Every structure is written in structure tokens, then in C-alpha cells.
């Protein structure tokens, strides 16, 4: 690869990297903002109150037009697993980044 090709390729790397960093920063900001809500949901799920709400739904005591995804055992549980997997993925990525980029 000659100098011009190398510089052109590295410029592409810079642009792709800068865009990825920007998008990751935006996504992390959104995730950080949602953390409090996510934690409230996870605390609710499996609580005595959640069980009472679930039983009320099963007994037909809730309005039919009420959104009730939070009462679906699978929906919240799947989110918990997905969140855990994402956290593990982020931890591995950070560890690899630190090891590769010992500033």
C-alpha cells in the first residue's frame, strides 16, 4: 500500500471510529438516563406488589385496554437477561479496550 492509499484508508478509519464513538456516547447517555427507570422496573418485578397486580390481571380485575406488558413474566425476565448480557458484553469490551490501549 502506498502512502496515499494508507492515508486514505486511515482517514476512513478515523471517520468510522469517530461516528461509532459519537453513537456509543449517545446510546450510553440514553442508557444512563433510563437506568433509574430500569432499576425501578426490576425491583417491581417479582415483588409482592407485582404478584398482587399479576393476580388482579389473572382475575380480570384490570381494564381490558390497560397496557400490561410489565405483568408478562417473560417480557420483563427477558429484559433482565438481555440487560445482564449487555452489561457483560460492555465489561469485556472495556477490558479489551484497556488492555489494548494502555494510555
Number of C-alpha atoms within 10 A of each C-alpha: 7 7 8 9 10 11 12 12 13 12 12 12 12 12 12 12 12 12 12 12 12 12 12 12 12 12 12 12 12 11 13 12 11 12 12 11 12 16 12 11 15 16 11 14 19 15 11 10 11 16 14 11 17 20 14 12 16 11 9 10 11 15 9 9 6 8 9 13 10 17 18 11 12 11 11 17 15 11 13 17 11 12 13 12 12 12 12 12 12 12 12 12 12 12 12 11 11 11 10 9 8 6 5
